[in-house]
Amino acid sequence: MKYCKIDFKGIFGNGQPVLGHANGEFVPNGKAYFDRMGKGEIIEDAPIFDYFYLKSYGSKEDWEWRLQDIHGGIGVYPRGADWYISDDFKVLLENFKIAPKYHFYETRLLYKGKKLKYWIFQFPMTPLQNYNYEQSHFYYENENNKVVISINDEQEFQFKRGELLLVHDIRLQCSKITIKENYDLIYVLPWGDKIISQNLKKAIEDAGLQGFIFSELDYEVVVENEK
């Protein structure tokens, strides 16, 4: 299966405003819930988070200049839950295979005086479980030399600050990552990329969903035992 990187478009240039992101400061008890989510907890009995609004670092009159099917978070928002997505995008994702663990939280987005159904897409949770380390190729730079290493166990490294590190905080890189299953959406270390299958990319484009950026990968992605 072929993969590409996915991200959301937030900077437009040519004098256009910065994209607004989801702020949940008006959600009742929102910060308490979001702090738990930011620490990696999946909250199965969470209420509908009502409501969020769009905010950016630009002028207030520009906060609602553009609505996308994918936004980031700002202000009171769960750290580590990367995407704030439309109901259309959530429904589409449910038809594809997402690497575990993840969770959708229903919210309301107040946009131009109307409340819309949007979702917090909480992922990745425990991303290290989704790789075959022995079949992946890792290395680090040491005085301009590439030092190739073998990883046989998850305990040999750590996921920290969005990066993959050896136990002595040596930043790892990879030329090949082997994933355990044929996922359509997966969070890839060591860079923290979100990557998707060509099938999911095509579905997003065919559905006319807005706000996505796709780019080529500079490393190999292999599915374990894929024929």
C-alpha positions as CSV (number, residue, x, y, z in Angstrom):
1,M,0.0,0.0,0.0
2,K,1.2,3.5,-0.8
3,Y,1.1,6.3,1.8
4,C,1.4,10.0,1.9
5,K,1.6,12.6,4.6
6,I,-1.6,14.5,5.6
7,D,-1.9,17.8,7.4
8,F,-4.4,20.7,7.6
9,K,-4.0,24.0,5.9
10,G,-3.7,26.9,8.4
11,I,-1.6,29.6,6.6
12,F,-2.9,30.9,3.3
13,G,-0.7,33.9,2.4
14,N,-1.5,36.6,-0.1
15,G,-3.0,38.8,2.6
16,Q,-5.6,36.2,3.7
17,P,-6.2,35.8,7.4
18,V,-4.8,32.9,9.5
19,L,-7.2,30.0,10.0
20,G,-9.3,29.9,13.1
21,H,-8.8,27.0,15.5
22,A,-11.2,25.4,18.0
23,N,-11.4,26.9,21.5
24,G,-13.5,25.2,24.1
25,E,-13.3,27.8,26.9
26,F,-17.1,27.9,27.2
27,V,-17.5,24.1,27.5
28,P,-18.8,23.3,31.0
29,N,-15.9,21.7,33.0
30,G,-14.1,21.6,29.6
31,K,-10.6,22.1,31.0
32,A,-10.9,19.2,33.4
33,Y,-11.9,16.9,30.6
34,F,-9.3,18.2,28.2
35,D,-6.5,17.9,30.8
36,R,-7.4,14.2,31.2
37,M,-7.5,13.7,27.4
38,G,-4.2,15.5,27.0
39,K,-2.6,13.0,29.5
40,G,-3.6,10.1,27.3
41,E,-6.9,9.1,28.9
42,I,-9.8,8.0,26.7
43,I,-13.1,9.2,28.4
44,E,-15.8,6.8,27.3
45,D,-18.6,8.6,29.2
46,A,-17.8,12.2,28.1
47,P,-20.7,14.5,27.5
48,I,-21.3,16.4,24.3
49,F,-18.9,19.3,24.5
50,D,-21.1,22.4,23.9
51,Y,-19.7,24.7,22.7
52,F,-16.4,25.6,20.8
53,Y,-15.8,28.6,18.7
54,L,-13.0,29.5,16.2
55,K,-10.2,31.7,17.3
56,S,-6.8,32.6,15.8
57,Y,-3.9,34.9,16.6
58,G,-5.2,37.3,14.0
59,S,-7.9,40.0,14.4
60,K,-11.2,38.9,16.0
61,E,-13.2,39.9,12.9
62,D,-11.3,37.3,10.9
63,W,-11.7,34.3,13.2
64,E,-14.7,32.9,11.3
65,W,-13.5,33.8,7.8
66,R,-13.1,30.2,6.8
67,L,-14.7,26.9,7.9
68,Q,-12.9,23.7,7.0
69,D,-13.5,20.0,7.6
70,I,-10.4,19.9,9.7
71,H,-9.0,22.5,12.2
72,G,-6.5,22.5,15.0
73,G,-7.0,23.6,18.6
74,I,-6.2,26.7,20.5
75,G,-6.7,28.0,24.0
76,V,-8.8,25.6,26.1
77,Y,-8.3,22.4,24.1
78,P,-7.0,18.9,24.8
79,R,-3.2,18.7,24.1
80,G,-2.4,15.7,22.0
81,A,-5.9,15.5,20.4
82,D,-4.7,16.9,17.1
83,W,-7.7,17.4,14.9
84,Y,-11.1,19.1,15.2
85,I,-13.2,17.7,12.4
86,S,-16.5,18.0,10.7
87,D,-19.2,15.4,11.0
88,D,-18.7,14.6,7.2
89,F,-15.0,13.8,7.8
90,K,-15.8,11.7,10.9
91,V,-18.4,9.6,9.0
92,L,-15.9,9.1,6.1
93,L,-13.1,8.0,8.5
94,E,-15.3,5.4,10.1
95,N,-15.3,3.6,6.8
96,F,-11.5,3.2,6.9
97,K,-9.0,1.4,9.2
98,I,-7.5,3.8,11.8
99,A,-4.5,2.6,13.8
100,P,-5.4,2.2,17.5
101,K,-6.0,3.7,19.9
102,Y,-8.2,6.7,19.1
103,H,-11.6,8.2,20.0
104,F,-14.1,10.7,18.7
105,Y,-15.8,13.2,21.0
106,E,-19.0,14.9,19.9
107,T,-19.0,18.7,20.2
108,R,-20.9,21.7,19.0
109,L,-19.1,24.5,17.1
110,L,-20.7,27.9,17.2
111,Y,-20.0,29.3,13.8
112,K,-21.6,32.5,12.5
113,G,-24.4,32.2,15.0
114,K,-25.3,28.6,14.2
115,K,-24.2,25.5,16.1
116,L,-22.7,22.7,14.0
117,K,-21.8,19.1,14.9
118,Y,-18.0,18.8,15.1
119,W,-15.8,16.2,16.7
120,I,-12.5,16.1,18.6
121,F,-10.5,13.3,17.0
122,Q,-8.2,12.1,19.8
123,F,-5.2,10.2,18.5
124,P,-2.7,8.7,18.6
125,M,-2.9,6.8,21.8
126,T,0.0,4.4,22.5
127,P,1.3,4.7,18.9
128,L,4.4,2.5,19.6
129,Q,2.2,-0.7,19.6
130,N,1.6,-0.3,15.9
131,Y,5.1,-0.9,14.5
132,N,7.4,-3.9,14.0
133,Y,10.7,-2.5,15.3
134,E,12.9,-5.4,14.0
135,Q,11.8,-4.9,10.5
136,S,12.2,-1.1,10.6
137,H,15.4,0.8,9.8
138,F,16.5,3.4,12.5
139,Y,19.5,5.5,12.7
140,Y,20.9,8.7,14.4
141,E,23.4,11.3,13.4
142,N,26.7,11.3,15.3
143,E,29.3,14.0,14.3
144,N,27.8,13.9,10.7
145,N,28.0,10.1,10.6
146,K,24.9,7.9,10.3
147,V,24.8,5.3,13.1
148,V,22.4,2.5,12.2
149,I,20.9,0.7,15.2
150,S,18.7,-2.3,15.8
151,I,15.6,-2.0,18.0
152,N,14.1,-5.3,19.3
153,D,12.0,-4.0,22.1
154,E,9.8,-1.0,22.9
155,Q,11.8,-0.5,26.2
156,E,14.9,0.5,24.2
157,F,13.4,3.9,23.3
158,Q,10.8,6.4,24.4
159,F,8.1,8.6,22.8
160,K,8.8,12.1,24.1
161,R,7.9,15.6,23.0
162,G,6.4,14.2,19.8
163,E,9.7,12.5,18.8
164,L,11.2,9.0,19.0
165,L,14.3,9.0,21.3
166,L,16.8,6.5,22.6
167,V,16.9,6.4,26.4
168,H,19.7,9.0,26.5
169,D,17.6,11.5,24.6
170,I,19.3,10.8,21.3
171,R,16.9,11.7,18.5
172,L,16.1,8.8,16.1
173,Q,15.4,9.0,12.5
174,C,14.4,6.2,10.1
175,S,14.6,5.3,6.5
176,K,12.0,2.5,6.7
177,I,9.1,2.0,9.1
178,T,7.2,-1.3,9.2
179,I,3.6,-1.1,10.5
180,K,1.8,-4.2,11.8
181,E,-1.4,-3.9,9.8
182,N,-2.8,-2.3,6.6
183,Y,-3.9,0.9,8.3
184,D,-5.5,3.8,6.3
185,L,-4.5,6.3,8.9
186,I,-1.5,6.0,11.3
187,Y,0.7,8.2,13.3
188,V,4.3,7.6,12.3
189,L,7.3,8.0,14.5
190,P,10.0,9.3,14.8
191,W,8.8,12.5,13.3
192,G,5.2,12.5,14.4
193,D,3.8,12.5,10.9
194,K,0.2,11.6,10.2
195,I,0.1,9.4,7.1
196,I,-2.8,8.0,5.1
197,S,-3.4,5.5,2.4
198,Q,-4.0,6.5,-1.2
199,N,-7.5,5.1,-0.8
200,L,-8.3,7.4,2.0
201,K,-6.7,10.4,0.2
202,K,-8.9,9.7,-2.8
203,A,-12.0,9.4,-0.7
204,I,-11.3,12.8,0.9
205,E,-10.8,14.4,-2.5
206,D,-13.8,12.7,-4.0
207,A,-16.0,13.9,-1.1
208,G,-14.8,17.5,-1.6
209,L,-13.7,17.9,2.0
210,Q,-11.9,21.1,2.6
211,G,-8.6,22.1,4.4
212,F,-6.2,19.2,3.7
213,I,-2.6,19.2,2.6
214,F,-1.1,16.1,1.1
215,S,2.7,15.6,0.6
216,E,5.1,12.9,-0.4
217,L,7.1,10.9,2.2
218,D,10.9,10.8,2.3
219,Y,11.0,7.4,3.9
220,E,9.6,3.9,3.1
221,V,6.5,2.6,4.7
222,V,6.0,-1.2,4.6
223,V,3.1,-3.2,5.9
224,E,4.2,-6.3,7.8
225,N,3.7,-9.5,5.8
226,E,1.9,-7.6,3.1
227,K,1.6,-9.7,-0.1
